[in-house]
Amino acid sequence: MNSLQQAEDLKAFERRLTEYIACLQPATGRWRIILIVVSVCTATGAWNWLIDPETQKVSFFTSLWNHPFFTISCITLIGLFFAGIHKRVVAPSIIAYWYPFNTEYGTRLFL
């Protein structure tokens, strides 16, 4: 394979990789919004749970029962992580990171 054909193959690969990452962006954006919303809900529920004076007086499970917003948002956040939301949120970044530069041809993948 000559160097001209290899350069063309590399450019075709970069175009295809750029298209693939562009297709992932809308779904990634939605997953990021879901993760942010659930994280903010969990943090807000945790704050309300911690500042409640009743929390110190009752058992742990009773305090969770008394704060269903925190309990549900925390379970949702844990469920999202078990479902792999962390992979969906960072997938385009990982793909772009592992193929940032080809020194042989001096080309750069711009996203």
Secondary structure, DSSP 8 states (H G I E B T S, - for coil): --HHHHHHHHHHHHHHHHHHHHHHHHHHHHHHHHHHHHHHHHHHHHHHHHH-GGGGTS-HHHHHHH-HHHHHHHHHHHHHHHHTHHHHHHHHHHHHHHSSEETTTTEE---
